[in-house]
Structures are given as structure tokens and as C-alpha cells.
């Protein structure tokens, strides 16, 4: 859901020249700016026959819910894979900026009792140590899909289906808890354009960045 929103924002932006989408399969989408590459093993970029050095930023949007997997699988998807991707990107171009879509409540200490928060905290800390020009850690809370995006997590799909109207109605009242896919895409591009004083970008900051001139 988040990846789809990010892709739409990038393709619509006049100052984005090219988008390379790397995933387990190619996208069924054609656009003059877009090139899609399939990589069977997202833990190993040695077989990626593509020059990454010319890209300015990597937007890492892959993830899953802790309810959909075991702890080991969750860690593989939400820590091992993003760190493997980051390693390949920074080796190709250390001046690249890396954007990681994390989550509200992530535990930077890695010592808390909440499994998903502790694992994502380890991912964030690992990214900060990689040596990128900049790392931005987005921590959205509830994300409303605005343009046909759909979560792969069943419980989230049901949540949006039955309560999405209510979340949209109260979104402005709770900027710290609710954002949407349009704001997430816009905020990410504005973040890359002008930067921010904080590497950790919480939900309310995402909403502010989305309307930044």
C-alpha cells in the first residue's frame, strides 16, 4: 500500500527524472520514467545487473505485520531485507539518501517488550550506521488509502473498509495518529527536496511536510 503511494508520487513529480522499482516480481505498469526489475532474493543484490550509482535516493517501503508472520520471519522481512538493500545502495553511492518507512512506536532502544517495535528499532539503528548522506525514518501511525491502494494485511483491509470514513472525518483532529497515502508520498518527496533537522519523522511531522511549499 505504501509502496504504491510512493510510486505514484514519484511518477507524478516533475523533478523526479527516473524511478527504478526493485521487487520480487516486475510491476504490471508502464510509464516513461519507470523501470521495474525483479530480484528473486531480496537479501542478495550481487545478481542485480543494474548500476545504482546514479540514483539520489532509495525509498524502502517493503514490510509486513507481526500478526502475519512468526518472529523470525518478521525479522527477516523488516530487518534483514532492508539492511541488505541499504548495504547495496550505500556501496553503489554513499551520497544517496535512504528513506525507511518504519512505524509509530518503534523502539530505538531495542530493549522493550514489544517484538515488532524492538525489531524495527534495530533496523533503524542499523540504517543510521550505514554511512549514507542522510537517512530518514518515517514513523506513520494509521494510514488511510486514498487512491485505490490496498494493504496486503487482511485486518487492515477490513479496518479501512469499515472505518475509513470515520478516520477521514477525524484526521485533522488527530494529526499525531492518522495520515494518508497522498500525504505520505508528498511528505517523502518534500523531505528529499529540502531535508529536515530530525532523522526520525513522526506522524504529525509527515502531515506537516506534506503541505510544505
Secondary structure as a PSIPRED ss2 file (coil, helix, strand):
# PSIPRED VFORMAT (PSIPRED V4.0)

   1 X C   1.000  0.000  0.000
   2 X H   0.000  1.000  0.000
   3 X H   0.000  1.000  0.000
   4 X H   0.000  1.000  0.000
   5 X H   0.000  1.000  0.000
   6 X H   0.000  1.000  0.000
   7 X H   0.000  1.000  0.000
   8 X H   0.000  1.000  0.000
   9 X H   0.000  1.000  0.000
  10 X H   0.000  1.000  0.000
  11 X H   0.000  1.000  0.000
  12 X H   0.000  1.000  0.000
  13 X C   1.000  0.000  0.000
  14 X C   1.000  0.000  0.000
  15 X C   1.000  0.000  0.000
  16 X C   1.000  0.000  0.000
  17 X C   1.000  0.000  0.000
  18 X C   1.000  0.000  0.000
  19 X E   0.000  0.000  1.000
  20 X E   0.000  0.000  1.000
  21 X E   0.000  0.000  1.000
  22 X E   0.000  0.000  1.000
  23 X E   0.000  0.000  1.000
  24 X C   1.000  0.000  0.000
  25 X C   1.000  0.000  0.000
  26 X C   1.000  0.000  0.000
  27 X C   1.000  0.000  0.000
  28 X C   1.000  0.000  0.000
  29 X C   1.000  0.000  0.000
  30 X C   1.000  0.000  0.000
  31 X C   1.000  0.000  0.000
  32 X C   1.000  0.000  0.000
  33 X C   1.000  0.000  0.000
  34 X E   0.000  0.000  1.000
  35 X E   0.000  0.000  1.000
  36 X E   0.000  0.000  1.000
  37 X E   0.000  0.000  1.000
  38 X E   0.000  0.000  1.000
  39 X C   1.000  0.000  0.000
  40 X C   1.000  0.000  0.000
  41 X C   1.000  0.000  0.000
  42 X C   1.000  0.000  0.000
  43 X C   1.000  0.000  0.000
  44 X C   1.000  0.000  0.000
  45 X C   1.000  0.000  0.000
  46 X C   1.000  0.000  0.000
  47 X C   1.000  0.000  0.000
  48 X C   1.000  0.000  0.000
  49 X C   1.000  0.000  0.000
  50 X C   1.000  0.000  0.000
  51 X C   1.000  0.000  0.000
  52 X C   1.000  0.000  0.000
  53 X C   1.000  0.000  0.000
  54 X C   1.000  0.000  0.000
  55 X C   1.000  0.000  0.000
  56 X C   1.000  0.000  0.000
  57 X E   0.000  0.000  1.000
  58 X E   0.000  0.000  1.000
  59 X E   0.000  0.000  1.000
  60 X E   0.000  0.000  1.000
  61 X C   1.000  0.000  0.000
  62 X C   1.000  0.000  0.000
  63 X C   1.000  0.000  0.000
  64 X C   1.000  0.000  0.000
  65 X C   1.000  0.000  0.000
  66 X H   0.000  1.000  0.000
  67 X H   0.000  1.000  0.000
  68 X H   0.000  1.000  0.000
  69 X C   1.000  0.000  0.000
  70 X C   1.000  0.000  0.000
  71 X H   0.000  1.000  0.000
  72 X H   0.000  1.000  0.000
  73 X H   0.000  1.000  0.000
  74 X H   0.000  1.000  0.000
  75 X H   0.000  1.000  0.000
  76 X H   0.000  1.000  0.000
  77 X H   0.000  1.000  0.000
  78 X H   0.000  1.000  0.000
  79 X H   0.000  1.000  0.000
  80 X H   0.000  1.000  0.000
  81 X H   0.000  1.000  0.000
  82 X H   0.000  1.000  0.000
  83 X H   0.000  1.000  0.000
  84 X H   0.000  1.000  0.000
  85 X H   0.000  1.000  0.000
  86 X H   0.000  1.000  0.000
  87 X H   0.000  1.000  0.000
  88 X H   0.000  1.000  0.000
  89 X H   0.000  1.000  0.000
  90 X H   0.000  1.000  0.000
  91 X H   0.000  1.000  0.000
  92 X H   0.000  1.000  0.000
  93 X C   1.000  0.000  0.000
  94 X C   1.000  0.000  0.000
  95 X C   1.000  0.000  0.000
  96 X C   1.000  0.000  0.000
  97 X E   0.000  0.000  1.000
  98 X E   0.000  0.000  1.000
  99 X E   0.000  0.000  1.000
 100 X E   0.000  0.000  1.000
 101 X E   0.000  0.000  1.000
 102 X C   1.000  0.000  0.000
 103 X C   1.000  0.000  0.000
 104 X C   1.000  0.000  0.000
 105 X C   1.000  0.000  0.000
 106 X C   1.000  0.000  0.000
 107 X C   1.000  0.000  0.000
 108 X C   1.000  0.000  0.000
 109 X C   1.000  0.000  0.000
 110 X C   1.000  0.000  0.000
 111 X C   1.000  0.000  0.000
 112 X C   1.000  0.000  0.000
 113 X C   1.000  0.000  0.000
 114 X C   1.000  0.000  0.000
 115 X H   0.000  1.000  0.000
 116 X H   0.000  1.000  0.000
 117 X H   0.000  1.000  0.000
 118 X H   0.000  1.000  0.000
 119 X H   0.000  1.000  0.000
 120 X H   0.000  1.000  0.000
 121 X H   0.000  1.000  0.000
 122 X H   0.000  1.000  0.000
 123 X H   0.000  1.000  0.000
 124 X H   0.000  1.000  0.000
 125 X H   0.000  1.000  0.000
 126 X H   0.000  1.000  0.000
 127 X H   0.000  1.000  0.000
 128 X H   0.000  1.000  0.000
 129 X C   1.000  0.000  0.000
 130 X C   1.000  0.000  0.000
 131 X C   1.000  0.000  0.000
 132 X C   1.000  0.000  0.000
 133 X C   1.000  0.000  0.000
 134 X E   0.000  0.000  1.000
 135 X E   0.000  0.000  1.000
 136 X E   0.000  0.000  1.000
 137 X E   0.000  0.000  1.000
 138 X E   0.000  0.000  1.000
 139 X E   0.000  0.000  1.000
 140 X C   1.000  0.000  0.000
 141 X C   1.000  0.000  0.000
 142 X E   0.000  0.000  1.000
 143 X E   0.000  0.000  1.000
 144 X E   0.000  0.000  1.000
 145 X C   1.000  0.000  0.000
 146 X C   1.000  0.000  0.000
 147 X C   1.000  0.000  0.000
 148 X C   1.000  0.000  0.000
 149 X C   1.000  0.000  0.000
 150 X C   1.000  0.000  0.000
 151 X C   1.000  0.000  0.000
 152 X C   1.000  0.000  0.000
 153 X C   1.000  0.000  0.000
 154 X H   0.000  1.000  0.000
 155 X H   0.000  1.000  0.000
 156 X H   0.000  1.000  0.000
 157 X H   0.000  1.000  0.000
 158 X H   0.000  1.000  0.000
 159 X H   0.000  1.000  0.000
 160 X H   0.000  1.000  0.000
 161 X H   0.000  1.000  0.000
 162 X H   0.000  1.000  0.000
 163 X H   0.000  1.000  0.000
 164 X H   0.000  1.000  0.000
 165 X H   0.000  1.000  0.000
 166 X H   0.000  1.000  0.000
 167 X H   0.000  1.000  0.000
 168 X H   0.000  1.000  0.000
 169 X H   0.000  1.000  0.000
 170 X H   0.000  1.000  0.000
 171 X C   1.000  0.000  0.000
 172 X C   1.000  0.000  0.000
 173 X C   1.000  0.000  0.000
 174 X C   1.000  0.000  0.000
 175 X C   1.000  0.000  0.000
 176 X C   1.000  0.000  0.000
 177 X C   1.000  0.000  0.000
 178 X E   0.000  0.000  1.000
 179 X E   0.000  0.000  1.000
 180 X E   0.000  0.000  1.000
 181 X H   0.000  1.000  0.000
 182 X H   0.000  1.000  0.000
 183 X H   0.000  1.000  0.000
 184 X H   0.000  1.000  0.000
 185 X H   0.000  1.000  0.000
 186 X H   0.000  1.000  0.000
 187 X H   0.000  1.000  0.000
 188 X H   0.000  1.000  0.000
 189 X H   0.000  1.000  0.000
 190 X H   0.000  1.000  0.000
 191 X H   0.000  1.000  0.000
 192 X H   0.000  1.000  0.000
 193 X H   0.000  1.000  0.000
 194 X H   0.000  1.000  0.000
 195 X C   1.000  0.000  0.000
 196 X C   1.000  0.000  0.000
 197 X C   1.000  0.000  0.000
 198 X C   1.000  0.000  0.000
 199 X C   1.000  0.000  0.000
 200 X E   0.000  0.000  1.000
 201 X E   0.000  0.000  1.000
 202 X E   0.000  0.000  1.000
 203 X H   0.000  1.000  0.000
 204 X H   0.000  1.000  0.000
 205 X H   0.000  1.000  0.000
 206 X H   0.000  1.000  0.000
 207 X H   0.000  1.000  0.000
 208 X H   0.000  1.000  0.000
 209 X H   0.000  1.000  0.000
 210 X H   0.000  1.000  0.000
 211 X C   1.000  0.000  0.000
 212 X C   1.000  0.000  0.000
 213 X C   1.000  0.000  0.000
